[in-house]
Amino acid sequence: MLEASECADRRFRRFVEWLDDAPPPEPKSVSALLGDVIEAYAEHGLPETKAGDSPALLETETGARAVVRVRTLVRQLRHKFADRLEEGTADRSWGDVADVASVIATQRPGRREHSNARSLDVLEANDVWALDVPYVVTLGLTADQWPRPPESVLPPEFQETVLQGDGQSGLLAPQPAWIGGRDRDQFSDTLQAAGRCIVVTRYTQTREGNEVHPSPLLGYLDTERVDERDRVRLVGTDRQLPPEIHGIVTAETEVCDE
């Protein structure tokens, strides 16, 4: 009986041999192959994640979101690869399929043909997953917007006990309204999307002049606050960057010029 390592090695070699003998990819075969892989993960991988997840099922939710996103990317890949073949800008090779897939996966929504254009893209927090951009400006980090306060008549202490799943409390199903995991997950995605710098912003007063408290998510960051005078210059006619941000941009430019 083969040991696990020998079995894995045999499967890997078989996969490499299959790649060597595989016919040149066509748009239809690409989507069929990758689609089968995604559905296999959805059928077998997600249940494994759920079985080992916490009662709040945050890891399972992340995996499910990934499945939905990759399904969309595969559909786009089929059409984009077909367009490249017709234009003569791609060959029927798996290497070119990988290149097209990389472009689609890292493109900026709304600028699909010009992903390297200098522009400002406005995105919802749930659309930044797996993106990699130099600068990110995050809006609305107030206590009443991000994360949104849970809506429940049950005390927060009870909700937290159920979410932790210790002892008999693990038998209780957590309510979606208790879970700030989605907001925290999207906040983490936003931070990871920023390659060089992230600017977090919030308003401090309502139109009526009432004080607005900062988001508790800001407590996880070591931020450097921009001086009020520099903020006014930033939004004024001169549009001067605050020194804290200007230093980062200048440093990047110097590295690129070397």
N, C-alpha and C positions, 0 to 999 in steps of 0.2 A: 504494500500500500504506500503510495507516494506521500511524502511529508508536504506540509502546506507550502513551504518555500519552493520545492520542486514543482508542485502543481502550478503555482503562480508563474514560475519561470517558463514552464511549458506553454501556458496560456499566452504569455507575453510573446514568446517566439512564434506561436501560431498567428497572433495578431500581426506581427511584423511581416511574416510571410504572406499573409492575406493582403497587406498594403502593397507589397511588391507586385503581387499578381493582379491587383485590382485594376479594372479598366479605367480609362480616363474619365473623370467626373463629368456628369451632365447636371444641369440645374435640378432636374427632377430627382436624380439619384442622390444628389447632395442633401436635399431636404428630406428625402426618405430615410437615408442613413442616419443623419443627425436627429431627425424626429424620433426614430426608434430608440436612440440612446436616451433622449429626454424622457420619453414615456416609460422606459425601463426604470429610470431613476425615480420618476413619480410613483411608479407602482411598487418598487422594492426599496428604494432609498429613503423616501419620506416616511414610510411606516417605521423604519429603524430609528430615524431621528425622533419621531414622536414617542416611541417606546422609551427612549432615554431622556426625554425632555422634562422640564419642570411643569408643574400644573398650569402655569400661565401659557405654555406652549409657544414661547417666544422664538426658539430656534426653529420650530416647525413652521411658524409663520414666515420666517426669513427664507427657509427653503422653498416654501410654496410660492413666495413672491419671485424667487429666482427662476422657478420652473415657468411661470407665466411670462417673465421677461425673455427668457431664452427661446421659448416658443415663438414669440414675436420676432426675435432676431433671426431665427432660422427661416421664417417666411420671407423676411426682407432679403436674406442672403440668396435665396433661390432666384428672386427677381433681379437683384443687383448683379449676380453672377451671369445671368442670362444677358443682361444689358452689356456687360463688359465683353462677353464673347462676341456679341453682335457688332460691337464697336471695334473689335480687334485689339482691345487694350488688356486682354487677359487670355491665357492659354488654358487648355483643358488639363490642368494639373492640380493636385491637391495642395501644392504650395501656393498657387494663386487663389484657391478657395480660402486658404488660411489668411492670406493677405486681405481679401475682401471682407472676410468675417471680422478681422481686427479693425478695419475701418468702420464697419457698421457698429461694432460694440463700443467704440470710443467716440463716435460722432456726437456732435452737439445737436440736440433736438431743434428743428427749425432751420438748420444750416447743414443739411445732409451732404450736399455736394461741395461744401466749402468748410470742412471741419477745422481747417487751420486759419480761417479768417479772423482778423482782429475785430471783435464784436462783443457786445454785451448780451448774453443769453439770459432770459428770465425763466426760471424753472420752479416748479413746485418741489417741496422737500422730498416727495416720494419718487421723483424722477432723477435724482442725482446718484442713485445706486450704481456703483462700479465705474463712475466717471473719474477722469483725472484731468484737472484743469489747474492752471497756475494760481489764479486768485478767485476766491469765493467771498461774496458779501451776503451775509445772512440777515434777514429782516424779521422783526416781530418777536424778539426774545423777551416777552413780558410774561408775568406770572399767570395771566388769564388767557394767553394764546398758545404758548409753547412751553411745557406740555399743557394741554387743556385739563382743567380740574376734573377729577372723577365725579360722576353723578350717581350717588347712591345714598340711601337712608341709613346704611350700615356704617358703623364707626370705621375709620381708617385702620385702626389697630386690628380689627377683625379681618378686614380685607387683606392686610399684609400677611396675617397668619395663614389664611387660606392659600394665598399665592405662593408662600414658601412650601406648603405641602407637608409640613412636619406632622408625624403621628396620624391620628384619625382625620385631621383636617385635609389630608391629601385626597380623601374620598369625595370632597365637595368640589363641584365644578366652578372655577372662577368666572365672574361675569366680565364681558368685554369692556364694560364701562369703568371697571376698576383699573384696568391695565394701562399704565402709561408707557409700556414697553415699545409700542409702535412709535410714539413721539421720540423716545430716547434712541430707538434704532435709527430713525431717519436723521436725528441730530448727529449720531455717530457717522452715518453715511456722508453727511454734509462735511464733517471735519475731515474725513478720509479723502474726499474728492479734491480738497485744496492741496495742490502740490507745493506752493510757495508761501501763501499767506491766506488767512481767513479773517475777515472783518465782521464782527458781530455787532448788530445794532438793535436799538429798541427806542421807543418813545417813552418819555417820563411823565407826561401829563395828558389827560383827555382834553377834548375841546372845551369842556366846562371848567378846566383847571384842576381837576382831581388828580391826585398822585397815582401813578401806575408803578407797581413793583416789578423788579427784574425777574426773569425766569430763573427757577432754581437750577436749570441746566448750566447756567453761567458759573455756578459754583464748582463745576468740574474742570474749568479752564483757568489757566494762569494768564490773565489778560493784561494788556497795557492800555490804560484809558487815554483817549485823545483829548487834549485840552480844548475847552470850549471855543477859544479864539481860533484854534486851528480848524475846528469843526465848521465854524462860520466861513472861513476862507475856502474850505472844501466845497461848500454848497453855494458859494458866491460866484460873482462873475469871473474872478481870477482863477478859480478852481485849482488852488494850490493843494498838493497832497500834504497831509500832516507829516512831520519829520519821521514818526514811527513807521509809516507806510513808505515814505519816499526812500528811506534807507534800504528797505528790502528791494524795491524796484531798482534802485541804483546798483545795488550789489549784484543783482541778476544781470543787468546790462553789462557791467564790467566783466563778469565771467563770460558772457556770450561774445564780447569783443576781443577776448584774448585769443 
